[in-house]
Amino acid sequence: MGTVSTQAGMMSAEMETTTTGNGAMATKRESVTKQMETMTAERGTMATKTGTATTGTGMGTATTEIETMTSQMEMMTTERGMTATKTGTMTTGMGSVTTGMGTVTNGTEMETMTGQMETMTTEMGTTAEWVASGTGSVQVDKYLYHMRLSEDTLQEVSERFRKEMEKGLGADTNPTASVKMLPSFVRSTPDGTEDGDFLALDLGGTNFRVLRVKVSDNGLQKVQMESQIYEIHEDLMRGSGMQLFDHIAECLANFMEKLKIKEKKLPLGFTFSFPCHQTKLDESILVNWTKGFKCSSVEGKDVVSLLREAIKRRGDFDIDIVAVVNDTVGTMMSCGYDDQNCEVGLIVGTGTNACYMEEMRHIDLVEGDEGRMCINMEWGAFGDDGVLNDIRTEFDHEIDMGSLNPGKQLFEKMISGMYMGELVRLILVKMAKEGLLFQGKLSSDLRTTGHFETRFVSAIEKEKEGLQKAHEILTKLGLEPSHEDCLATHRICQIVSTRSANLCGATLAAVLRRIKENKGVDRLRSTVGVDGSVYKKHPHFARRLHKTVRKLLPDCEIRFVRSEDGSGKGAAMVTAVAYRLAAQHKARQKILEALKLSHEQLLEVKRRMRVEMEKGLGKETHAEATVKMLPTYVCSTPDGTEKGDFLALDLGGTNFRVLLVRVRNGMRRGVEMHNKIYSIPLEVMQGTGEELFDHIVHCISDFLEYMGMKGVSLPLGFTFSFPCKQTNLDEGILLKWTKGFKATGCEGEDVVSLLKEAIHRREEFDLDVVAVVNDTVGTMMTCGYEDPYCEVGLIVGTGSNACYMEEMRNVELVEGDEGRMCVNMEWGAFGDNGCLDDIQTEFDLAVDELSLNPGKQRFEKMISGMYLGEIVRNILINFTKRGLLFRGRISERLKTRGIFETKFLSQIESDCLALLQVRSILQHLGLESTCDDSIIVKEVCTVVARRAAQLCGAGMAAVVDKIRENRGLDFLKVTVGVDGTLYKLHPHFSAIMQDTVRQLSPCCEVTFLQSEDGSGKGAALITAVACRIREAGQR
């Protein structure tokens, strides 16, 4: 299609050399008439072809467009019998286009095509007239060559604008940026569940409006509006700020009285269309007055406070001013209520501006990285720093010099309604002065600034009566236009308004591309809410704008929705969304409140843990104690003199490890480890005890052979992670199997004896089983080898437990008062006697009820990795049922127990993880989430993990304070050896826990040291320490 218009543009202006489509010369009147007949005949053919086209597409638009074409062509035929050059070629070309249209199915393509045909017909008509008149459209096109922008130029403009956006967002570059990218503090778009009664105030000129907007969501989204316009007299515009705001408050009172709502305290959104510096959603400081306002004592003040004070002075009603809104943001929000994909607002009217939802992590001017915020771009100032100088024309410079603000808002001056008519006037004046129009004559009206209005441009570009309108308008301006003058004026209007739409499309494409990149999607589906007289009233502006955006962004599906009353309904929508968010936030906080522990509550947990510890240590109270405080018979931590080769066995699940641990002292002090992992088949786990221990000995034999140590007798430490009652360092009686083990003949037996018997049965080697070890004690010992101050062990992983060095005099279950012994606390059962009921929530109870051991290990279920994900899942279900999350839709996946693994908590809370990735985790769980949903899920994860870390810290504080008091110290320096996935992998758990210990035990300096392999290396070190002590005793 492009070739046709180009050919049309290139036609020679001289009648003598007019060429027809087949190259023959037609200068005589007869040939002209023949051509016109051909044209009319071809019009008939076209009409037939049109039939095919409409049937093919089933779309009404095609027919309408073709009808338009036909009527235009009729006009052409009757118009003064003038010639159309190359018309034959053109119409044939168009015939094939219509046939082709039969196969087009895509609505977008259809629209583009229709648009192209419209342009063609308009240009054909115009060209035909021009050629006949002896002046070429080429003359205007040549004259305004710099105003006709190529696709490459538009791409370049789009790229420059993208860079300007980045400047505006950066803290360092914002002060010098021309595109200011102002935060609006509007953090969310409507989701359709908004509900309630709102007021809106719209102050942007000599009139101001008060509106009542009722939003209802009973399955059917509905918005009802009532409004009243009030005048602001000139004396008020130039009086004091107090008088102005008193007048506004009076009008507000009058409006509320009329609607009988004065007794209600309604939320209000305030559209204040003057340059402001916004610091909060409900705080906006006026930078300077514009539009003829000059009220004193308002500039530099918060307009919300001024309005609140005026209302207070009256004292006869009260309202809740929730938001100050810019009209562009209002436009996006009013469209966003009907289309939840709407995340861009655009105004092209008297002025122009745009806004869009930006990721918080890119907005340097506002604290916080979570979620999104609407950015009011103030894009009219694009180019104020000179980046558009190469595409600005002499007419743009002239407009700017004659404006109230030279050098400012240069982009706006190229595209908005305030300047479009004036641009056309300047071009007409210059062309007339050069004798190219109106026979070189000018009227005083045409010489007067502002006399050629932008609405004239829209009228002249109308399809049917455009030329007639041009004649009327030019005549009213005191000119005597010829037919050719009218055609030239039409073409000038077309070029000016097309440039405006193209530039607007280029910058809008940059905004949409940024949203696409922010979301990390291959194809963006988004909606732009649009308002403004130019967009709505100009006959071709909208279509040209859409076409430019589609050309520059072929990989996006963009929908344009006209906004209805952005400054009224939009302000109410911002308020409605803010109210919904506030109400939902309040409801969520109320639910989460139970999981947030105060300093006093944590101190109380510490105190109760201490009580339970004393019970577990006492002979009389041990039986009823929940915290069992089991003696481990480990009486010393490493002192660095340990040396030798030791074997370690680690049995705690379906896999079983055998390790060789070489401990060196002196200059080469260190630990070297070799290990091999063996699996335990299910039939062995659930067979007889003999089969299980024979399998274990078989694995040890294989390992010794693998290490080339067959026949060597080594001391051995046995990490046996099942509930045991230990009666000696090398004696542990299995109380009950867990973790799927069911081997018979083991419960109530000493596992060391069972192991020794199996070694004897094999008769291959002999081993010295020195110690049965719990993994928590192993953790303490591993760290004790690195740090002599380490006297506490802690595990926070799938489960949780702690141990520490207690004074023998306090361990009543073991005889003797000398020295110390490590006590395995088994603190997971803390609270099983009901002492934590007051801090347990409904979510803890739900998790406990559905666990394998209801009523048991209550403390562990509040702090360990096995349960935190389940607590989060239960909270998310609760929120969703209340409509506070996922728009109230519960997916089947969310109902599945265990789906929300604790590792997701660690991933979601990771600082470097953008909300985008949080959304992808939620999508993996089958949860379609918005940006707001992602923030809420993150908050729930934070609250649950924080409570776990604080409870763990409270327990630890009880332990270190007990050690300090045992020793009668004012101040204790101690190290805690820690292991476990939750502690090691969660991004904040360790820091919160350590902070809690610091706050609850100010007289202790506690260092936390991460353990490496407590159950392997730890077991070997316990054995090494026992051997060292045994040897010392022998000596």
N, C-alpha and C positions, 0 to 999 in steps of 0.2 A: 504494500500500500504506500510505503514511504516514497517510492519512485514517482508515483503519480503527482504528489504535491510538489516534489522537486522539479519534475518536468514543468508543472504549472508555473512554478516560481521562475523557471529559466526562460519562459516565453519572451519572445522579442516584443518590445513595446511598439514597434513601428508596424502600422497596418499593412504597408506594402509588402513586407517580408513575412507575413503570417504564414506558418506552415501547418498543414493538416497532418493527422496521424500517419497517413501513408506517404508522406513526404512531398506530395504535389503542391503547387502554389495555388492559393485561392485568393485572388485580390478582388474579384468581381462580385457584385451584389448577388448574381444568380447562384454562384457556387456557395455563397453564404447560406442562401435560402435552402439549397439542397442539403447542406450539412444539418440545418435545423430539422428538416424533415427526417433525415436519417436518425437524428437524435431522438425524435418523438417515437419513431418506429422502435428503436432500441429500448425506449422506455417501456413499451408494451412487452417486449421480450423479458425485460427485467421483472416486470410485474408477474409474468408467468413463473420465472425462476424463483421469485419471492415465495410463491405458493409452495414450491418444493422446500425452500429454506425453512419456512415456518413449520411445515409438517415434520421435517427432519428434527428440528430442535424442540418443538412443542413449546417454544418460548414466545410470549407475546411481543417482547421487546423488538425482535427482528422486524416484525410486520410494521410496528409503529415507526421504526427508523426508516424503513423502506418507503412508508407512506410520506414521511417527512421529505425524503429524497424526491419522491415523485412530485410532491407539490412544489418543491423548490425548482425542480426542472421545468414544471409548467410555468412558474414565474419567469424562469429564464427565457422560455420560448416566446412568451408574450412581450418581455422587456424590449421594447424599441427595436425589435428585429436585429439585435446585435450578434456578432459572431463569437463562437467559443472555439478557441484553438484546441486541437487535439482532443476535442470532446469525444469523437468517435472512439479513440483509444481508451479514453477514460471510462466511458460507459461500459464498453466491453469488459474492461478490467473490473469494473464494479459488478457486472453480471457474474463473472467467475467468482467474485468474492461471495456473492449471495449464495451461489450454488454450494460453494465450499462450506458455507455456514451450516448447511444441513448436517454435516458430520460433527460439528462442534458440540461437546456435551458440557464442558466445564463452564460454569457460570462466569468465572473471572475472565476467561478468554473471550466469552461472548460479549461481556461488558467492554473489554478492551477493543474488540473488533467493532462493536457498535460505535464506540467512541471514535475509532479511526475513520469509520464511514461518515460519521457526522462531520468530523473535521474536513474530510475530503469534499463532501457536498458543499459545505460552507465555502471552502477554498475554491471549489469549482465555480460556484456561483460568482464569487468575488472576482476570480481570475477572468471569467468570461466577460464580465462587465468591464474590467480594467483594460483588457486587450482591445475591446471595442472602442474604449474611450481614448485610446492612444497614450495612456499613461500606464506603466507596468506596476503591478503590486511589488514587482522586483524593486521599484524605487523606494517604497516604504521599507521593504525587507532589507535593502542595502543600507538605507539610511539608519535603520535600527539594528544593524548587524550585531552589535555588541550586546543587545538585549536578548538575542536568541541563543540560549545556552545549550551546548551539546550534552549528550549523556556523560561523556568523559568529564566535562566541567562539573556537572552535578555530582558525580562520584567524588571529585576532588573537594567540592564544597562540603559534602557529607563527611569526608575524612577529616577536614579541618575542624568541623564542628565537634567531631568526636574528641579531638585533642583539647578543644576549649572546655568541653564538659569535664574532662579529667583535671584540667587546671582548676576549675571551679570547685571540685570536690576535695582537692588536696589542701591541707592546712597551710603549707608553706606557699603554695601558688595561688590560693584564693584571693589574697589582697590585690593582686595585680590582674586577676582574671576578668575578662569582659563579661563572660556568661557566669553569673554569680552562684547558681546552683544552691538556692537557699533552702535549708531544712524547714519543713512545714510542721513537723511533729505529729503529722497524721501517719499512724503506723499500720493501718489496716484498711482494706477496702470492704464494702458491704458483703455479707455472705447470704443475705436474703432472710435471715432470721430476726432482723431488727424489728423492734416493736415499741410503740409508745406515742406520746403526745409531745411535740417539740415546737419551740418558737424559733424564728429566724429573723435577723435584722440585716437589711442590705443597704449599706451606705456607700455610695460611690459617685455621687454627683449632687445636683441641686434638689433632686427628689430622693426620698428614701422610703423603703418599704418595710412593713412589719408583716410577718407571715405566721400562720399556725399550720404545722404540717403533722398530719396523723399518719403514722406508719403502722400497718397491721400485718401480722404474720399468723394467719390461721389456715396455713396450707395454701392460701391465695395471697400473694404479695399485693398489697394495696397501699396507695399513697393518696391522701385527700389534702387539698390545700385551700386555705382561705387567706386573703391578703388585703392590705389597705395601703394606699400610697399617701405619704405626707410630704408637704413642701418644706424646704429650708430657705427662708428669705435671705436676701443678700446681707442684711444687717447681722444676721446670725452667723453667716459664713465668714464675716470679718470681725465679729465680736470676740468675747472671751470664750475659752474652752468650757468654762463652767456653764455659760448660757447655752452653748450648743448641746452639751450632754444633758442638761436639765430639760431642754426641748425634746430630745430623743426619749428620755425617761417619761415625759408627759405623754407623748404619742403612744408609747408602749402601754402606759396605764389606760389610756383612752381605748386602745385596741382590745386589751384584756377585759375591760369593763363591758365593751360591746358584745364580746363573746361569752361573757359571764364566767371567766376563768381566773379572775383576779385573786381568788382565794387559794388557787393551786400554786405550788412552787415548781414551775416547769423549767426544763433544761433549754438553754438558748445557744444558737450558733450565730456568730456575728461576722458577716462578710464586710470587710473594711478594705475598700480597693484604693489604698494609698500606699506609697513606699514605706514598708515597715521592717523592723529587725525583730524576728520572732525568736523567743528564747524558750517558750513552752507552748503547749497547745492552747493554753488560755492566757498567754502573755505576749503582747505585741507592742513594740515601741515605735511610735511614729518617727520616721526619719525626717521627712519634710512634707508639707502640704502641697498638693497640686490641684488642678481643675478649678482654680479660682478661690479655693478655701484659704483663709489667712488667720484662723482663730488663734488667739494668744494662749500661751502656757499649755500647749498640747505637744508640740514637737519635743522629742526626747523623753516623753512620758508614755507609760503603758495605758493604752486606750481602754483596756478591760477594767483596770482600776478606776479610771475616770467615770466609766459607765456605772460601775458598782457603787461608787460614792454618790452619784446622782440619784440612783434608786434608793440608797440609804437615806439621803436627805428628804426624799418624799415620805418614806416610811409607810406607804399604803399598799405595797405589794413587794414580793420577793421573787427573784428568779435565780437560776443556777447557770451562770455563763460558763459554758463548757469549752468552747472553741472559738478562736479567731481564724477566719478562713479567707484565702485568696480565691477570686472567682474561677481561676483556672483549675485549682484543686477541687472546688465545688462542682465544676463541669465533670471531672473524672468520677467523682463520688456519686453524682446523680445518675450517671450512666451505669456505674458499677452496681447499683441496686438491681437493675434489670438484667445486666450481663456481668456475671462474676469474673469473666476473663478481662474486664476492663482495667487496665493498669497505666493508661496514658490519658492525659487531658490536653486538649488543644483549643485555643481560641484564635480565630482569624476574623476580626471585626474591625472596629476603629483602630484598635491596637492589636498586637499579637503576642502570645506567650504559650508555653507548654509546661506540663509537669508529668512526672512518671514515678513509679515505685522503684527505688534504688535499694540495693543491699546495704544494711547498716555498716557492714565491715569496710565499705568504701567511702563512708561519709566521715571524713576526719574532723568535721566541725562539731560533731555530736558524740558524746561519750557512749561507749557500748558497741558491741559487734553483732548483737543478736537481732535477727528479724529484718524488716524492711521499713523504709520511711519514704513518704512522698516528697520529692524534691521539686520546688517551684523554681524553674530554670531561669526565668527572666531572660529569655533568649532574644528579645528585641535588641539587646545591646551587642549581639554577635557582630564582630567586625569593627567595633569601636577601637580596637587596638591595631587596625590596619590590615587584618588578614583577608579582607574582601576587596581591597583597593583595586586589584587587577580585574575584577568583574563589575565594579561600579562605573557608571557612565557619567558623561558631563551633566545629564539631567538629574542623576542622583546627587551629584555635588551641589547642583543649583538648589534642589529641594532642601538639602541639609543646611545650606547657607541661609536660606530664607526662613528656617524653622525657629521655634522658641528655644531649642536646645542644640545648637550646632555641635557636630562631632559626637553626639550621643544617639543611641538607639538606631544605628545605621541600618541594621538588618530590617527592623520594623519599618523604616522609611522606604525600603525596597518592596515590601510585600503587603502592608496593612491598608485597610480602607481609608484611613485618615489621609493617605498620601497618593493613592492610586489615581484618583481623578486629577490631582495636581500634576502628576507625572505626564498624563496624557495632554493636559493644557500646555505644559512647557514645550512638549514636542510639537504640538499644533502651531504654537506661536513661532517657534524657530523655523519650521518648514514654510510657514506663511511669509516670514521675513525674507526667506531665500527664494520666494516666488514659486514654491512648489505646491502651494495650496491657496485656495480662496483668491486666485489671481493676484496674490501678493498683498491683499488687503487685510487689515486687522480691525476688530471692533474694540472699543474700550472695555467691554465686558470680558472678552477673551484675554485682554491684557491684565485683568484683575485677579490677584491670587485668590484661590478657593472658589472661583465661579464655575469651574468645571467639576461637578461633584462626582464622587465615586459611584453613586447610584446611576449616573448617566452611562458609565462604562457598562454596567449590567444591562441597562435598557438597550444600548446600541448592539450588544452582543446577542440579543435574543434572536432565536431562529427566524421567525417569520417577519415580525415588524421591525427588525433591527435597523434596516436602512431608512425606513420611514421615520423611526425614532431619531436617528442621527440627523435627518433633515430638520425635524422639529426642534431638536435641542440646539443645533448650530444656528438656526434662524432666530431662536429666542435669545441667543448670545449676540445678536445684531449682525450676523453674517449673511451672505447670500451664497449658500453652498451649491455647487453644481453636483450632479449625480456622482462624478468622479471624486469630488471632495468627501462626499458621504462614504463612499467605498474606502477611501484612504483612512478616514477617521475610524471606520469599523476595524480595519486591519491594525491600526495603531493600538486601539483598545485591546484587540486580541493578543498582540505581542506583549503588552504591559501586564495583562492579567495572567497570561500563560507563564511569563517569567515568575510572577508572584507565586503561582501554584507550584511551579517546579522547584523554586528555592525552598518553599515550605516543605515540599515532599522530601528534598535532600536532607534537611535537618531532622525531619521526623524519622527518616530511614536510619539516621545515626542513632537516635534514641532507641528505636526498636532493635537495632543490631546489638546495642549495649545490653538490653534486657535479655536478648537471646544468649549472649555470651555469659551473662550473670547466671542464667539458669542452666547453662551447659547442655542445651538441647540441640538436636540436629535441625529440627523444624519448629519454629515458634508459631503458636496459635495465640493471637492476642487481639484485644479490642481497644480502639481509640475512641474516646468520647469527645465530640466536637461541638463547639458553639461559635457564634459570631456571625454578623450580618453578611460578610463577604462569602463565607463558606455556605451559608444558608440561602442567600438571595442571588448570588451571581449564577447565571445559567450553566456555566461550564466549569467553574472553579473546582468544585468537589471532584468531578470526574477526572480532571487533569491531575489533581493532587494524588488521587488514588492510583492513577496510572504511573506516575513518577515513583511512588513508593513501591509498587509491584515490580517495576523495572529494576530498581536498585536493590530490592530484596526478593529475588525469585524464590528463596528458600523459606519464606514466611507466609502464613495465612493471616492476613490482617483484615479485621472487620471494622467498619466505621459506623458509629452510632451517634445520631444527633442528640444533643443534650437538651432537655427541657428545663429551663430555669436553674442553671448551675449556681447562681448566686443566692437563690432562695431555697429551692429544694436541696441543692448541693450542700448548703450550710447546715440545713437540718439533718442531712444524711451523715455529715462528718460528726455532728453531735450524737445522732442515733448510734453510729458505730462506736464512738467514744463511750457512750452510755452502756452499750451492750458489752464492750470489752471490760469496762469498769465493773459492771454487775457480775460478769462471768469471772473476772479476776477475784472479786470479793468472795464469790461462792467457792472458788477453788482454794483460796487462801484459808477459808474457814475449815475446809476439809483437811488441808495440809497442816493446819495449826497444830493438830494432835501429834504430828510427827516432828514438830520443832521443839527442841528441849531447851529450857532456860538454864542459866548458870546454877541456879538453886536446885533445879531438878537433877542436874548432873552431879552436884555435890551429894544429893540424897542417894543417888545410885551408887556412888563411891562408898558412902557410909554403909549402905545395905550389903554391898559386896564384902566389906570388911567384917560385918556381923556374920555373914555366911562362911567366910574363911575361918573365923574363930570356931564356929560350930564344927566345921569339917576337921579341924586339928584336934578338937577335944575328944577324949575317950568316951565321955558320957553322951555327948551330943552328936558324935560322928554318924550314928545310924540314921538319924532323922535329917542330917544335913544334905542340901542339894549340891553344894560345891564340895566334892568328896575329898579333896586335899590328900591325894594318895602318895605315900612315901615311895621314892624310886630307888633308895639305897645308893644313889650317886652322892658321894659325900665331899667331892672336891671338883673344882674346875681345873682345866689345864694350867700348868705353870711354865710351860715352854721347855721343860727338860725331857718330855716324853720322846721316846724313839723306838723304832722297830717296825716289823711288818705285821699287819693285822687283817683278818678277814671280817667282812660285814655282810650280813644278810638283811634284805629289806623286803618284808612281806606285808603288803597293805592293800592288795587288790588282785585283779586277774593276772597282773604281771608280777614277776618276782626277780629281784636283782641280787647278784653275787658280786662283791667288790673286794679287791686287794688294795689296802691303803698303806702306803709307806710313809712313816712319820720320821723326819730327820730333825736333829737339833744342832746346836752350835752354829758355825758359819753358814752351813747349808740348810738352816732351819726352814722347814716347809713340809707340805703334804703332797704326795703324788698318788694318783688314783687310776686303777684299771677296773672296768666292770663289764658285765655281760647281762643282758636281759633275757629271761626265759618266760614263756607263757605257761599258765596253769589251765589245763583243759577242764571244761565244765564237769565232766564225769569224775575228775579227781577232786574238784572243789566240793562235790556233793556225794563223794563215795565214803570210804572209811578213813579214820585218822591215820592208820598205818599207811594206806595208799598215798595220802597227802604228804606225810613226812618222808616216805621212801622216794617220792618224786623230787622233793626238795634236796635230799642227799644226793640223788642222781645228778641234779643240776650242779651241786657243789663239786662233785667228782669231775664232771665235764669241764668246769671252770679251772680246776687245779691242773687238769691235763693241758688245757688251752694255754695256761700260764707256765707250763713246764715245771710244776711244783708238786707233782704227785708224791705222796708219802711224807710231805713236810707237815709237822704238827704246829699249827698257829693258834694264837688266842683269837676268839671270835666274839663279835658283838651282834646281837640279834634284834633288829627293829621289827617289832610285832605290833602292828597298828590295829589292835582289836581290844575291846574292854577287858582289862586284866586286873587281878588283885595281886600286887607284888608283895612277896614275903621276904625276898632277899634280892641282891643285885642280879643273881643268876637264877631267880625263881619267879615265874609269873603264872598265876592260875587263870586260865581263860574263863571269863564269866559267861559270855555268850557270843556266838558268831554274828557278824554283820556283813554287809556288802556282798550278799549272795552266797557266802560260804555255808555249807551244811555238813561238813565232814563229821562222821559219828565218832563217839568215844573220845572227844577232845574237851568238851565243856566240863569245867570242874577239875581239869587235869593241869599239871604244870607243863607248859609247852617246851621248856628246856629239857625236861626228862624225856618227852616224846621225841625230841630231836636227837638226843644222845642215844636213845634206843635204836633209832633208825640208822645212825652212824655205825653202831655195833653190828646191826644186822648185815650191813654191807661188807664189813670187815676189810675195808680197803685202806682207810686212813683214820687218824684220830684227831679230834679237834678239842680245844680247851674253850668251852662256852663260858665266857666270863660275865657277860651282862645281857639282860633282856631290857630293851630300850624303847621308850615312847618317842615319837618323832619330835615332839615339842622340846623334850630334854636334849635330844640330838641337836636341835637348832641352837639351843643355849651353848652347848659344848663346842660346836663348830665355831661360833663367834668368840667363845671364851679363849680359843686357841690364838685368835687374832688380837683380842683386847682383854687384858687381865681384869678389867672392871665389869666384864659381862657376867651378870648373876641372874638374869631373867631371860626366859625364852617365850616367844609369842608366835602363834600361827594364826593368820587370817587368810584362809583360802576358801576351799569348798566348805570346810568346817572351821571351827575356831577353838583354840585352847591356849593355856599359859602355864608356865612353871617358874619357880624361883628358888633361891637358896634360903631355906628357913633355918632358924636356930634349933638345934636338936632338943633343947629344953622345952620348946613349944610343940614338938611333934610327939604327942602323947601316945600314938599308936606303936611307936618303936621305943624300945628300952634305951636308956643312956641319955645323958644331958650334954655331953661334950661335942663341940664342933657343930657342923651344919650338914643338912641333907637337902637335896633338891626335892621339892614337892610338886607333883603333877596335879594341878588344880582341878582338871576336868570342869572348867568354868562354863562350858556350853549349857549345863543344866541349871545355872543360876536363874532363879525365877520360877522354877518348876513347883515351888511351894506357894506361889501366888504373890510373892513379894514385889513383882514388877507389874502386877495387874493394872495399876493406875496409869502406867505409861504405855501399856499395850493398846493398839488401835484396832478398829474393826478389821483392818487389812491384815494385821498380824494374826488375829483370830481365824480369819478365813484361810490363811496359808497353813496355820497349825492344824486346823480341822481336817484338811485334805492331805496332810503329810502322812508318811508311813508310821510315825510315832507321835500321835496327838498327845498334847500335854507334856511332852518331854523335850528337853534341850531348847527351852523357850528363849534363852539369851542368844544361843547360837542362831536361832531362826530370825533374830532381829539384826544380826550383824554379819553373818557369813555369806559367802558367794553363792552357796546352794539355794538361798532363799530370796535374795534381794530382787532378782528379776521378777519373781512371782509376786512380791509385794507391789512392785511397779505395775505389773499387769493388772492386778486387782484395783489399783487406784485408777488406771486408765479406763477400765470398764465402768467404774463408778462415775467418772467424769463424763464418759460418753452417754451413759444412761440419762444423765441430767442435762444433756445437750450442751456441755461445756467443752466438748472436744469432738473432732472428726464430724462436725455438723450433726452429732447425735446418731451417727450410723455405726453400729457395732459389726465388725466383720467376723466371719466364722473363725478365722485364724486367731483373732484376739481372745476368743472364748476357750482356746486350747491351752491346757495347763503346760507350763514349762516352755512355751514358745518364746517368751521374752527372756533370753539367756542373760546371765549377769555380765557376760563379756560385752553385751550391747551397752550396758551402763557405762563401762569404761570407754567404749568407742564414742558414744554420744556425748560424754562429758569432756572428751579430749579437746583442749583449747584450740588445736590447729584444725579441728574439723568444722567445716562450714555447715550451715543448716542444710545446704544442698545434700550433703552426705548423710545427715540425720534423716532427711526425707527418703534417701535411697535405702537406708536400713529399715525404715518404716514400710517402704514399698515392698521390700523383701519379705516383710511380715504380712503382706497383703493389706496394708493400711494406707489408703489414699489420703495424704495429709497436705494441708496448706502450710505456708510459712509460719503462720500463727500456731498451728497444731504442733509443728516441730519445736517451737520455743517452749510450749507447755510440756511436751514430753521430756524435753531437756530439764525443765525445772523440776518435774516429778523425780527424775533420776537423781538430780542434785540433792533434793531434800532427803530421799531415802538413803543415799550413800553417806550424806553428811551425818544423819542420825546414827548410822552404823559406826562411823568413825568416832563420833563423840562417845557413844556407849562403850566402845572398845577402849577409848582413852580414859573413861571414868573407871573402868575395871583395872586398867594398868596403873592409874593413880593410886588406887587402893593398895596395890601390890608394892609399889616403890615406897609409899609412906609407911607401910608395915615394916619393910626392911630398915628404913631410917629409924623408926621408933624402937625396933628390936635392938638396935645398936646404941640407942641413947644419943643419937647425933642431932645437932641443930640443922646440919646441912649434909646431904648425901649426894655423892657423885656416882652414878651407876649407868651401865650400858645394857640395853635390851637387844638380844639377837632376834631378828624377825624373819619369818618366811611366809609364803602363801601368795597365791595369785592375786587376790584382791588387794593386798598391801602393795605388791610389786607392780601390778599392771594398771590399777586404777589411777587416773591422773591426779586426783586430789585427796584420796583417802589418807595416805601417810601424813600429809601436811596437816590435815584437820585433826587427826588423832594426836599427833605430836603437840599441836597447839593446845588441845584439850588437857593433856597431861601437864603441860606447863602451867595452865591456869588453875588446875585443881590441886597440883602439888608444887606450890611455889618454893618449898624448901629443898627441892631435889633438882639436880642438874642431870637430865636424862638424855643419853645419846642412843640413837637407834641405828643398829648395824644390820644390813641385810645379810642373811645367811645363805651360803651355797651348799646345798645337799646335806641338810641336817639328818635325814634318815640313813644316809650312807656313810659319809665322812664323820657325822656326829656319833654314830654307833661305834665306829672304829676308835674315835678319840676317847669315848667313855671307857672302852676296853683298855686303851693305852694308859689312861689315868689310873684305872684299877690295877693294871699290871705294875705301874710305877709305885703305887702305894703298897702293893703286895710285896714287891721286891724290897722296898724300904723296911717293911715289917720283918721280912726274913733276915735282912742284914742286921 
